[in-house]
Amino acid sequence: MLPVLYLSAMALVLCYSAHRLWLVWRYARAARQTAPTPPPPSVWPLVTVQLPLYNEQYVAERVIAAACALDYPRDRLEIQVLDDSSDATRQIAAHTVEARRRQGHHITYLHRRQRTHFKAGALTEALRRARGELIAVFDADFLPPEDFLRRTVPQFADRRVGMVQTRWGYLNAGATLLTRLQAILLDGHFVIEQTARSRSGYWFNFNGTAGIWRRQCIEDAGGWQHDTLTEDVDLSYRAQLRGWRFVYLPEVVCPSELPIEMAAFKSQQRRWAQGSVQTARKLLGRILRARWPWCMKVEACLQLTEYATSVPSLLLLLGLVPAMQGRWTLGPHRLWVFQALLLMVLSGTGIVFYLTAQRAMQGRWKTALPLAPLALALVVGLTVSNAKAVVEALLRRPLAFVRTPKYGASAANGAVVPHPYAAPRDWLAGFELALGMYLAYAVRYAWQHHDYGSVPLLAIFAAGCWYVGWQSLMPRAGGEWWAWLRRVCLWISSPIPSR
């Protein structure tokens, strides 16, 4: 039973790794294409900009100011501040909106006493009051560039276009090691995945912010719905199933803020993992029954279930030591060689994926080269947390939307900001540290038995689990982390006592 389970997990993870390489290949072909830029419309359509807020006292004024600074005819622009806050954000946002209104901006402040259905509920209620035929959405930590609407609205000259998504930038990418690694991971999605899918004619998703919708598309697809934690992905696929076309503009960059605490980053990843699996459970049947080419349906299924690979990945990690001990039918030496090759393939696909994205970002791959293995380690370190989210989604656990706190961080002020939004310490950190120790034992076992091909990759995996677990428990403890890592390295290099 165990060999079958282990080999099945291997097959699943290899399948998704191959899919990632396929996306790199599609991107390489699509990157040579140049999409024509539509001319500006003779009459600019009425646009409603929606700014959903929830306890955002550090960034509320900033995002409202950015929305008011958009270069667009003032009589054709409406701004809605959707505030569900329960703290000082209410006073800050209301005061800022009133001041902007006195300056002549068409801006309204909408406050809900109850956060019914969370962000999806706020967007639904605001849409009823919106006047625009186009709806732009920006989360509180985003700063849309002044020419955002000038560069995106012309795409809607094609009446089939239902949504235009732009690429995320990062205000604080260089603040800490965690934000640097997050930027690499997100660039993989926004540079490779979104570009490859959009320019190859495949479905892709709205990312919840930094995009603009045709109102008719939202309504035709059934509106914002609250039965998943990723209402953006849910609406995206329902709209594309209805025949609407989406456009991705990687050249338009909308700066945003990355989480500066590990607990907040993990919370964000858990929400995305749980929501994507909920959306897959909801829509995969409709996708498979739809009258679309089979290749589009397969690609959509792989995209929606990508986070679900955290479960077989966790099983794969837990089965490493028994596999190395050679208890199964391949024999010890053959199994070691097979496993070393497998680890290199799995790791290599991830590193190629991320470095390709960095190479496309003005040739930044040389500076990203030493960070790519660390980005892979971070992904491995998130396995426990994401696997828990996936299992909860499959078990239909009640939805609990946990916001990602924003602190107004930038590259200048770094990551240390006094704030009341600090995420609590995560109890899963104990499991992540335990998994790190288990993988450290796998490193030690491989080293002592001369399986040197597996050692570097296993060490990366162990370091990722330690880093995620340690930063979740003690986000400000840096020196203790390195001292502890040194002791573990000494233990790995010590000989295993003979029995």
C-alpha positions in Angstrom: 0.0 0.0 0.0 2.7 2.5 0.9 4.7 2.0 -2.3 1.6 2.6 -4.4 0.7 5.7 -2.4 4.2 7.1 -2.7 4.5 6.4 -6.4 1.1 7.8 -7.0 2.1 11.0 -5.3 5.3 11.1 -7.4 3.2 10.7 -10.6 0.9 13.6 -9.6 3.7 16.0 -8.7 5.6 15.1 -11.9 2.4 15.8 -14.0 2.1 19.3 -12.6 5.9 19.9 -13.0 5.6 18.9 -16.6 2.6 21.4 -16.9 4.8 24.1 -15.5 7.5 23.4 -18.2 4.7 23.5 -20.8 3.7 26.9 -19.6 7.4 28.1 -20.0 7.4 26.7 -23.6 4.1 28.4 -24.4 5.4 31.6 -22.9 8.6 31.4 -25.1 6.4 31.2 -28.1 3.9 33.9 -27.0 6.6 36.3 -25.9 7.5 36.9 -29.6 3.9 38.0 -30.4 3.1 41.7 -30.2 -0.6 42.5 -29.6 -1.9 45.5 -31.4 -2.8 48.5 -29.3 -6.3 49.7 -29.9 -6.8 53.5 -30.6 -8.3 55.6 -27.8 -12.1 55.8 -28.0 -13.7 58.9 -29.5 -15.9 59.1 -26.3 -14.4 57.7 -23.2 -16.9 55.4 -21.4 -18.1 56.0 -17.8 -15.8 54.1 -15.4 -16.5 53.2 -11.7 -13.4 52.6 -9.6 -14.2 50.4 -6.5 -11.8 50.4 -3.5 -12.8 47.7 -1.0 -11.4 48.3 2.5 -11.4 46.4 5.7 -9.3 47.8 8.6 -6.8 49.5 6.4 -5.8 52.6 8.4 -2.2 52.7 7.1 -3.1 52.6 3.4 -6.7 53.9 3.0 -5.8 57.5 2.4 -3.0 56.5 0.0 -5.2 54.3 -2.3 -8.0 56.9 -2.4 -5.5 59.6 -3.4 -4.1 57.3 -6.2 -7.7 56.7 -7.5 -8.4 60.4 -7.6 -5.1 61.0 -9.4 -6.1 58.8 -12.4 -5.7 60.5 -15.7 -9.3 60.3 -17.0 -12.0 62.8 -17.8 -13.4 63.7 -14.4 -17.0 63.7 -15.6 -16.5 60.1 -16.8 -15.0 58.8 -13.6 -16.8 57.6 -10.5 -15.0 56.4 -7.3 -16.6 54.2 -4.7 -14.9 53.5 -1.3 -16.3 50.3 0.0 -15.5 50.3 3.7 -16.3 47.4 6.0 -13.9 48.6 8.7 -14.4 48.4 12.4 -11.4 50.5 13.5 -10.0 54.0 12.8 -10.1 53.3 9.1 -13.7 54.5 9.1 -12.8 58.0 10.2 -9.7 58.2 8.0 -11.6 57.0 4.8 -14.7 59.1 5.5 -12.6 62.3 6.1 -10.5 61.6 3.0 -13.6 61.0 0.8 -15.2 64.2 2.0 -12.1 66.2 1.3 -11.8 64.8 -2.2 -15.4 65.5 -2.9 -14.9 69.1 -2.0 -12.1 69.2 -4.6 -14.7 68.2 -7.3 -14.2 64.4 -7.5 -17.2 62.1 -8.0 -16.5 59.9 -5.0 -18.8 58.2 -2.5 -18.2 56.5 0.8 -20.2 53.2 1.4 -20.0 51.7 4.8 -21.5 48.4 5.8 -22.1 47.6 9.5 -22.0 43.8 8.8 -19.4 42.2 6.6 -21.9 39.9 5.0 -20.2 37.7 2.4 -16.9 39.6 2.9 -15.4 41.2 -0.2 -17.8 39.6 -2.6 -20.7 41.0 -0.6 -19.2 44.5 -0.7 -18.6 44.4 -4.4 -22.1 43.1 -5.1 -23.8 45.9 -3.0 -21.6 48.6 -4.5 -22.3 47.4 -8.1 -26.0 48.1 -7.6 -25.2 51.8 -6.9 -22.4 52.1 -9.6 -23.1 54.1 -12.7 -20.2 53.0 -14.8 -20.3 50.6 -17.7 -16.7 49.6 -16.8 -15.8 48.6 -13.2 -12.1 48.9 -12.0 -11.2 47.2 -8.7 -8.1 48.0 -6.6 -7.3 46.5 -3.2 -6.2 48.9 -0.4 -2.5 48.2 -0.8 -2.4 49.0 -4.6 -1.3 52.2 -6.2 -2.7 52.3 -9.8 -0.5 54.4 -12.1 -2.0 57.6 -13.4 -2.4 56.3 -17.0 -4.0 53.0 -15.9 -7.4 53.7 -17.4 -5.9 55.4 -20.5 -4.1 52.1 -21.3 -6.7 49.6 -20.3 -10.1 51.1 -21.4 -9.3 51.0 -25.2 -9.2 47.2 -25.0 -13.0 47.2 -24.5 -13.5 48.5 -28.1 -13.9 44.8 -28.8 -17.4 44.0 -27.5 -16.4 40.5 -26.6 -13.8 41.6 -24.1 -15.2 41.2 -20.6 -12.1 41.9 -18.4 -8.6 43.3 -18.6 -6.0 42.3 -16.0 -2.7 44.1 -15.5 0.6 42.9 -13.9 1.3 43.4 -10.2 4.4 45.3 -9.1 5.8 45.5 -5.6 6.5 48.5 -3.5 8.6 46.7 -0.9 10.1 43.8 -2.8 13.6 44.5 -1.4 12.6 45.0 2.2 13.3 41.5 3.5 14.3 38.1 2.3 10.6 37.0 2.5 9.5 39.9 0.3 12.2 39.2 -2.2 11.2 35.5 -2.5 7.5 36.5 -2.7 8.3 38.8 -5.7 10.0 35.9 -7.5 7.1 33.6 -6.9 4.5 36.2 -8.1 6.6 37.1 -11.1 6.4 33.4 -12.1 2.6 33.7 -12.2 2.2 37.2 -13.7 5.1 36.9 -16.3 4.9 33.3 -17.3 1.5 31.9 -16.5 -0.8 34.8 -17.3 1.1 35.8 -20.5 1.3 32.2 -21.8 -2.4 31.6 -21.2 -3.7 34.9 -22.5 -1.7 35.1 -25.6 -2.2 31.4 -26.4 -6.0 31.7 -26.2 -6.4 29.8 -23.0 -8.6 30.8 -20.0 -6.9 32.7 -17.2 -8.2 34.4 -14.1 -8.8 37.9 -12.7 -6.4 38.4 -9.8 -8.9 40.1 -7.5 -7.4 43.6 -8.1 -5.6 45.8 -10.6 -8.1 44.9 -13.3 -11.1 46.3 -15.0 -14.4 44.6 -15.9 -17.2 45.2 -18.3 -20.3 45.5 -16.1 -22.4 43.5 -18.6 -19.9 40.7 -18.3 -20.2 40.5 -14.5 -24.0 40.5 -14.6 -24.1 38.0 -17.5 -21.9 35.5 -15.6 -24.1 35.7 -12.5 -22.4 38.4 -10.5 -20.0 38.2 -7.6 -20.7 35.0 -5.6 -19.6 34.3 -2.0 -19.5 30.5 -1.9 -15.7 30.4 -2.4 -12.9 32.4 -0.8 -11.6 33.3 -4.3 -14.6 35.1 -5.8 -12.3 36.5 -8.5 -11.3 33.1 -9.9 -14.9 31.9 -9.6 -16.3 34.8 -11.6 -13.5 34.6 -14.1 -14.3 31.0 -15.1 -18.0 31.6 -15.1 -17.6 34.5 -17.4 -15.3 32.7 -19.8 -17.6 29.7 -19.9 -20.2 32.2 -21.1 -17.9 33.2 -24.0 -16.4 36.4 -22.8 -12.8 37.1 -23.8 -10.2 38.3 -21.3 -7.1 40.4 -22.0 -3.8 40.5 -20.0 -1.5 43.5 -20.3 1.9 42.6 -18.7 3.3 45.9 -19.8 0.9 47.8 -17.5 2.3 47.5 -13.9 0.2 48.3 -10.8 2.4 48.5 -7.7 1.3 46.7 -4.5 2.5 45.8 -1.1 3.8 42.3 -0.2 3.1 40.8 3.3 6.1 41.4 5.6 5.3 38.7 8.1 5.4 35.0 7.5 2.1 34.4 9.3 0.3 37.0 7.1 1.9 35.5 4.0 0.8 32.0 5.0 -2.7 33.2 5.7 -2.8 34.7 2.2 -1.6 31.5 0.6 -4.0 29.4 2.6 -6.9 31.6 1.4 -5.8 31.2 -2.2 -5.3 27.4 -1.9 -8.6 26.8 -0.2 -10.5 29.1 -2.5 -9.0 27.6 -5.7 -10.0 24.1 -4.6 -13.5 25.3 -3.7 -13.8 26.9 -7.1 -12.6 23.7 -8.7 -15.1 21.7 -6.8 -17.8 24.1 -7.9 -17.0 24.5 -11.6 -15.0 21.5 -12.9 -18.1 19.7 -13.9 -19.3 22.6 -15.9 -15.9 23.1 -17.5 -15.7 19.4 -18.5 -19.2 19.4 -20.0 -18.7 22.7 -21.8 -18.4 22.7 -25.6 -14.9 24.0 -25.7 -11.7 22.3 -27.1 -10.4 19.6 -24.8 -7.0 21.2 -24.5 -8.6 24.4 -23.0 -10.6 22.3 -20.5 -7.5 20.2 -19.4 -5.5 23.4 -18.9 -8.3 25.0 -16.9 -8.5 21.9 -14.7 -4.7 21.9 -14.1 -4.8 25.6 -13.2 -7.7 25.3 -10.7 -6.2 22.2 -9.0 -2.6 23.4 -8.9 -2.7 24.2 -5.1 -4.1 20.7 -4.5 -0.7 19.3 -5.3 0.4 20.3 -1.8 -1.3 17.1 -0.5 0.7 14.6 -2.7 3.8 16.8 -2.2 3.5 16.4 1.6 3.1 12.6 1.2 6.1 12.6 -1.0 8.2 14.4 1.6 7.0 12.1 4.4 7.9 9.0 2.3 11.5 10.1 1.5 13.2 8.3 4.4 11.4 4.9 4.0 12.2 5.1 0.2 15.9 5.8 0.9 16.0 2.9 3.3 15.3 0.6 0.2 12.4 -1.3 1.6 10.6 -1.4 -1.7 11.0 -3.5 -4.8 13.4 -1.3 -6.8 16.3 -2.2 -4.5 18.3 0.3 -2.6 20.8 1.5 -5.2 18.2 1.8 -8.0 15.8 3.6 -5.8 18.4 6.1 -4.6 19.3 6.9 -8.2 15.7 7.1 -9.2 14.9 9.3 -6.2 17.8 11.6 -6.8 16.8 12.1 -10.5 13.2 12.7 -9.4 14.2 15.4 -6.9 16.4 17.1 -9.5 13.6 17.1 -12.0 11.0 18.5 -9.6 13.4 21.1 -8.3 14.8 21.9 -11.8 11.4 22.7 -13.3 10.6 25.1 -10.5 14.0 26.9 -10.8 13.7 27.1 -14.6 10.2 28.5 -14.3 11.2 31.3 -11.9 14.4 32.2 -13.6 12.6 32.4 -17.0 10.3 35.0 -15.4 13.2 36.9 -14.0 15.1 36.8 -17.4 12.0 38.4 -19.0 12.0 41.1 -16.3 14.7 43.2 -17.9 17.3 40.4 -17.6 17.2 40.2 -13.8 17.9 36.5 -13.8 21.6 36.9 -12.7 20.6 38.7 -9.5 17.7 36.2 -9.0 19.9 33.1 -9.6 21.0 32.6 -5.9 17.4 33.3 -4.7 15.7 30.8 -7.0 16.6 27.8 -4.8 15.4 29.8 -1.8 12.1 30.5 -3.5 11.8 26.8 -4.1 12.5 26.2 -0.4 9.8 28.6 0.5 7.3 26.7 -1.6 8.3 23.5 0.1 8.0 25.2 3.5 4.4 26.2 2.7 3.4 22.6 2.0 2.0 21.8 5.4 -0.1 25.0 5.6 -1.4 24.7 2.1 -2.2 21.0 2.4 -4.3 21.8 5.5 -6.2 24.4 3.5 -6.8 22.0 0.6 -8.1 19.3 2.9 -10.5 21.8 4.6 -11.8 22.8 1.2 -12.4 19.2 0.2 -14.1 18.5 3.6 -16.4 21.6 2.9 -15.3 23.3 6.1 -17.1 26.6 6.8 -15.6 29.6 4.9 -13.5 32.0 7.0 -12.1 34.9 5.2 -8.9 36.1 6.8 -7.6 39.4 5.5 -3.9 40.0 4.7 -2.9 43.1 6.8 -1.3 46.0 5.0 1.0 48.5 6.8 1.9 51.0 4.1 5.3 49.3 3.7 7.7 50.4 0.9 11.3 49.8 0.0 12.2 52.8 1.9 10.6 52.0 5.3 11.3 48.3 5.2 9.3 45.8 7.2 9.4 47.1 10.8 6.2 49.1 11.3 4.3 49.5 14.6 0.8 48.3 13.9 -2.2 46.7 15.6 -2.7 44.2 12.7 0.1 41.7 13.7 -0.9 38.2 12.7 -1.0 35.7 15.6 1.6 33.0 15.8 0.6 30.0 13.8 0.3 26.6 15.6 1.2 24.8 12.3 4.7 26.1 12.8 5.3 23.2 15.1 4.5 20.7 12.3 6.7 22.7 9.9 9.7 22.6 12.3 9.1 18.9 12.8 9.0 18.2 9.1 12.2 20.2 8.8 13.9 18.0 11.4 12.6 14.9 9.6 14.1 16.2 6.3 17.3 17.0 8.1 17.4 13.3 9.1 16.9 12.4 5.4 19.9 14.6 4.5 21.9 12.9 7.2 20.9 9.4 6.0 21.7 10.3 2.4 25.1 11.7 3.3 26.1 8.7 5.4 25.0 6.3 2.6 26.8 8.3 -0.1 23.6 9.3 -1.9 25.2 12.7 -2.6 22.8 13.6 -5.5 19.9 14.0 -3.1 21.8 15.9 -0.4 21.6 19.5 -1.8 17.9 19.3 -2.7 16.9 17.6 0.6 18.9 20.3 2.4 16.9 23.0 0.5 13.7 21.3 1.5 14.6 21.1 5.1 15.8 24.7 5.2 12.5 25.8 3.7 10.5 24.1 6.4 12.7 25.5 9.2 12.5 29.0 7.7 8.7 29.0 7.4 8.2 27.4 10.8 10.7 29.6 12.6 9.5 32.8 11.1 5.9 31.9 11.9 6.8 31.5 15.6 9.4 34.2 16.0 9.4 36.6 13.1 11.9 39.0 14.7 14.4 36.3 15.7 17.2 36.2 13.2 20.3 35.3 15.2 18.7 32.4 16.9 17.7 31.0 13.5 21.2 30.9 12.2 22.6 29.5 15.4 20.1 26.7 15.4 20.7 26.0 11.7 24.5 25.7 12.5 23.8 23.1 15.2 21.6 21.1 12.9 24.3 21.1 10.2 26.9 19.8 12.7 24.5 17.0 13.7 24.0 16.0 10.0 27.7 15.7 9.4 28.3 13.6 12.5 28.4 9.8 11.9 25.3 7.7 12.5 26.0 5.3 15.4 26.2 1.7 14.4 23.5 -0.6 15.8 
